């Protein structure tokens, strides 16, 4: 292979990774951190932050008492001070203390907007999970709040910080080895949609289900919902498009320096598994037009992957070659018989041995989350924009929500990014903000 990989990786690493010294707060101050939402990925994000920065986690918040207590014990065992954080059941009370430098938000999607906006008002910089919102207007309000209060907001679209994808972006797209790219296929074939149909029941005693539901429509409690099963319901998220497409669409936009799509369309539904209680689609295709580039998403939660070696990823088609990229590596195939280039994810189990035993950790993703946290901390120090700034998260999230709205209405949309409106379709524009359940108030964009 022509590329001197050692030399390239040394250069890339230097550019990608700020030193721990530069990531430390000015004057040696230890950053004070809080986490809202102590479930699966909330803990993954927080524990990666602890690995790369000597922070002090002082506050945790969750509406499940058992989950909250468990997170407190885990954090105490992992952070340097060995102190157990203060435990809160209401994020508003936690933020009212106004003593946090950084707030991580790992709640279900329907809680992202209100928690993030209150946290920036309280003076914190934010790491918020994707998708940033459950409707388009929420995302716009989050972006507006971040700018109004001058806070740094990193979105958990960590493909932008995945080392082998950073390498692929530079080697094959920026250097033009793919040639003209006119089509990108993005896809997920994981069997990830819930297939069960358990009866509704009373919520567990540890869970404040009223607060957990918050601004979302109230459904009878079902064991599929909590913990970790809430993505089966559109009331709390945006289905597989909002969960998995947002990652690959965002990765494509980053790798190719794309802004808003100009036209969005989607079709699909529940075609194979109507017996499940889940109300998200099991089959869906979405098309995002970027002038002379088309990005096409497909998911099936059934059957075999189109390429079993790449069940969730992106395929970039150029007139000089093809690039397949995902969380596990990349594969570049030039046209005309040149040498194929492949690279696999690099695990960091020697540097971070706790990754070996951490419960439910996606070990192949842990290096990317650490890089993402370092990038976030550098942006906090410099008061700059991180690689997954809230505006980028808003564009990717809103595009996915518009795709779901297109499927719901049965027609494609032309999107006016300047006016933030669907062109000539009032019914589609009515879907940009969904009603909130009382007494919660939707954070509509301020008209100032």
N, C-alpha and C positions, 0 to 999 in steps of 0.2 A: 504494500500500500504506500502511496506517495506521501501521505500525511505523516509528519513526525508527531505522533500522538502525545508523547511525553512533553515535548516543547509546547504543543498546543494547550494541553491541560494545565501546565504551569501558568501560562499566560491567562487562560480563562479563569482559573481559580483565583489568581491575583485580582482580576477585575470583578469577579462575582462576589467574593467573600471579604467583607470588611474584617479587619482584625478584631479580636475580642477587646483589645485596648481601645480601638476607635469606637466600638459599640458601647463602651461603658459611659455612663452618664458623666457630665462634666463635673470636675472636682471630686471624683470618686464617690459621688452620691449613689446609693443603692436605690434602684427604681422600685417603687411600690406597685404591686400588681394585683388586680382582681379578675376573677372569672365569673361570668354569668352563664349558667348552663353547664353542669358538671357531668354530662353524659359522655358518650364514647369519644367524639372528636374534640370536645372541649378539653378533656384530660390529655389527649394526644398532643394538642397544640400547646397547652400549658407546660407539660413535661418536657417538650422540645425546647421551649423558651428557657426553662430552668437549666437545661443542658448547655446552652450557649452563652448565658449571661447570669451573673450573680445577683439575680433579682430577689426581692422578698415578697412572697405571695402573702398578702395580709388579709384578703377577703375572698370568700367563695359564696356563690348564691345558687340555689336550686330550689324548686318547689317540691322535690321528693326528698324527704328527710333522710332516708336510708342512703340514697345516692350522694347526698351532700356530706353526710358523715364519713362515708367511704372515701370520697375525694379528699376530705380534710386529713384523713389518716395517710393516704398515699402521698399527698403534698408534703406533709410533715416528715415523712421518711426520705423524701428526695431533695428537699431544698436545704441549703447549707446551714441555715439557722436551726433546723429541726423543729421550728415552731409550728403549731397548728394554726391555720388562718382562722379569722373570725368567720362565723357561719351565718348566712342570711337566707331567709325564705322569700324576700321581696327585694328585687334589684333597686327599687327606688330608695329604700332605706340604706342599702349599701352605698349607693352613689351620694346620698345626702351627707355622708361623712366628709366628702370632698378631700380625700387624702390619697387618691390613687393617681399614679403617673400613667399607667397603662391598664386598659380594660380589654379582656378577651371575651368575645361573645360566641358561645357555642350552643345556643338554644335551638329548638326547632325553628324553621324558617319564618313562621308567622310572628315570631317575637323579635326578629332582628331589628326592625326599623325603630320601634319605640325604645328599646334598650340602647341602641347605638346613639340615637339622637340625645337621649338624656345623659349618656356618658360623655359626649363631647361638650354638652352644656356644663357638665361638672368639671371640665378642664382636662380630661384624659385623652391620650392618644389611643387608637383603637385597632385591634385585629379582629375582624368579623368574618365569620364563615360565609361561604357561598351557598346558594345564591343570596344576594344581599337582601332580597325582599320577596314578597309573594305577589305584589302588583307593581306596575310601572311607576305610579305616582309616589309610592313609598320610597323607591330607589332614588327618585329625583329629590325628594325631601331630605334623604340621607346625604346626598352629595351637597345639597345646599347648606345643610347644617355643618358639615365638615369644613366647608370653605368659610362660612360665616364666623365660626369659632376658631378658625386657623388651627385645626387639629390634623395630625397625620393619621390616615386610615388605610390599613393594608387589608385586602380581601384574600381569603384563603383559597385562591386559585394558584396553587403552588407549582403548577406545571411551568410557570414563568421562572421558577427557581430550581427546576430539576436539572442537575448537572449535565446529564447526557442529552437533554433537549436543548439546553443552552449551546452545547457543542454542535448539535445538528442544525440549529438555526444559523449559526455562524458559518459552518463548513459547507452547507448545501444550499441554503436559501440566500443568505447574504452574499455569498461568493458566486451565485448564479449557476451552480452545477445542475440545478433542475431545469434551467432555461425558463421559458414562459410557463407559468402555472395558471391554468384556467379552471381547474376543478380540484376541490378537496372533498374527499368523503370522510365524514366523521361518524362514529358508530359505537354502539354498546350492545353486546349480545349476552350479557350476564343474565342468569335466571334469578333476578333480584326482586321481582314483584311478588308480594305475599300471595300464597295460594290457598291459605286456610280460610275458614268461614266460622270462627268461633262465635258463640252467642254473646250479646252484650251483657255486661255485668256491672257490679259496683266497683268503683276504683279501689285500689289497695289503700289501706289506712295511711301509708306513708306519703301518699300523693295528694296534693291540693289540686284536684282536677279542675276546679273553677278557675284558679289562677293559671294553671297549665294551659287551658283553653284560651284565656285572655281575649284578644280581639277577634279570634277566629269564630266561625259559626259553632254553636254548641251541638255536639253529637253525643249520643249515649256512649259511655265509656266502653271500650272494647280492649281485650288483652293484646290485640295486634298493635295498638297505639304506643304503648309504653312498656319498657324502654325500647327505643331504636326502631320501632315499627311504624312510626307516624307518617313516613313518606308514602305509605300505601294509600293515603287519603289526600285529595286535592285541597281539602280545607286547611291543611297545615303546610303545604308546599306546592311544588309545580311538577310532580311526577318525575319520571326518569329523565325527561328533558331538563327540568330544573336542577336535577341532581347530577346527572352525568354529561349531558350535552353541554351544559354551561362550562365545564372544564375544557372540553375539546374545542368548542367554539372559541373560548377565550385564548386557548393555546394557539389556535390558527390565527386569530387576530394579532396576537403578540408576535408570532413568528413572521408574519407577512406585513406587519405595520398597518393594519386595517382599522377603520373607525366603525361607523354605523352601517349596517346593511341598508340598502335602499328599498328592497322588497322582500317580504317574508311570507311564506305559505307553508301550511302543514295539513296532513291528513293522517287519519289513524283512528284507533279506538280499542275497545276490548273485543278482540276477534276470536281468541282461543280459550280464554279462561273466565267465562262469566260467572262461574260458581264461587270464585273468591269474593270475600267482602271488600277487597281493595277496589277503589273507584278510579285508579289511574290507568292509563292505557297500557296494554301489553304489546301493542304494535303501533309504531308511529314513524313517519317520515317528515322531515322539515327541510325547507330550502331557504337559504339566506343568500341573496344576490348582492354582490359588491361590484357593480358595474360590469367589467369584463371577467369577473371571477364568480364562480358559483360554489357555495359550500353546502353540501347535502348531508343531513343527519339521518340516521336510521337506528331505531332500537327494536329488538324483539326480546321479550323475556321468555322465549321458548325456542326450541329447535337448536340447530348447530350454528356456530359463528361462521361467517363467510370465509374467514381465515382463522382457524383455531389457534394459530400462533399469535394472533392479534385480536383478542375478543373485545377490547375497548381501546380505541385509539383514533388515529387520523392517517389517511393516505393522501399525500400530495402528488398530483399528476402534473409533470412538466413535459415539455417537448424534448428535453434532454435526459430525463430520468424520472424515477419514482422514489419517493421517500415514505416509508411507513414508520410512524412514531407513536410510542405509548409510554406508560409508566415503567415498563420493564426494559425498554431499550429502543433502538432504532435500526432500520435496515434500508440502505440506499442502493438502488439498482440503476446504473447508468444505461441508457440506450446504446445499442451498437456493440455490445460485447465487452464493455469495460469491467473492471473488478468491482464486485459487490463489497460494500462496507457495512459492517455490523458492529454494534456496541450494546452491551448489557448494562443494566443498572449496577452501580457500585454501592454495596452495603458498607456500613461503617460500624460493624460489630466489635472491632478491636478498639476503636476510639471510644465507643459508647456501649460497653458490655451490657448495660441495663436494657438495651433494646432486645436482647436475647430472651428475656423473661417477662417483659412487660405484657400484661394481659391485653389481648385484642389489638395490639399494635400492628399496623401495616408496615412491616420492616422495610419493604422496598420504597416506601414513601417517606420514611423518617428523615433521610438525608435532605430531601427537598423541603420538608417543613423546617428543618434547622436552617437551611439557606434562606428560606423565606423570612424566618424570624431575624436573622442577621441583617438582611436587607431592610426590614422594618425598623430595626434599632438604629441603623445608620441614617435612615430618613428622619427618625425622631431627633437624633443628634444634630443633623444638618437642617432641620425644619424644611425638608424637601419632599418630593413625591416618591413613594416607594414604587417598586416594579408593578405591583398590582394595586395601584391607587384606586380609591373609591370610584372615580369616574370610569375607569376601565371595568371595574366590577359592575357598575351600573349599566354600561352598554351591553356587556355580555348577558347579564341577568335579564334586562328588559327585552333583549332580542329573543331569548328563550320563552319569556312570558307571552310575547307577541305571537310566537309560533303556536303556543297552546291556545291562545285566543283565536287564531286563524282556524285551527282544527275545530274549535267549539262552534264558530260561525259558519264554517264550510266555505271560506273564500280567502284568497290571498290579500295582503295589505301592501300599500305603498307607504313608507314611513318618511315623514318630514322631520329630520333630526334637528333642524333649526327651530321649528315650532313645537317639537315634541308631540306630534299628533299624527294619527293615521289620516291620510289624505282622502277627503270625500266620503268618510264612513263614520257617521255619528254613532251608530250602534257599536262599532269597534272602539271608538273613543270612550264610550261609557264603561268599557271593561278595563280601562287603564287604572282605575281605582275601585277596589271592591269595598262593599260596606263593612264597617266595623261593628262588632257586637258591643252594645252598651254595657258599662259606661265608658269604654275606651273610645278615644277620638283619633281619627285618621290624621297622620301628619302631612296634610296636603302642603304643597309648595307654597311658600309665602309669596304674596304679590306685593313686592316692595320695589 
